[in-house]
């Protein structure tokens, strides 16, 4: 039996629990367990940054924003999850997915480390 409701369901925007950089890839772990990775080169200021500068990513606004103080750069987590980037993807998405898988395997996880799911960016 199927049930429906007339009540509108609230839209919950994604928020991050943590953020980190590995090489030139930025990762965020979302509240629902998904891990999303994206190339820093998709944003002009991050593309010009060193790996040391990228590693200084911080969460702000209760997990709704990423901040690089030294670079004076801010990104919204919902914008990243939605794929709103400044620059086109420099490599095929399947290469990004394979990079995510390798990193997840080192950590004992599966595709993108998110309970066997594939990250939002790799499915678009």
Buried (B, 14 or more C-beta within 10 A) or exposed (E): EEEEEEEEEEEEEBBBEEBEBBEBBBBBBBEEEBBBBBBBBBBEBBBEBEEEBBBBBEBBEEBBBBBBEEBEBEBBBBBBBBEEBEEEBEEEEEEBBEBBBEBBEEEEBBBBBBEEBBBBBBEE
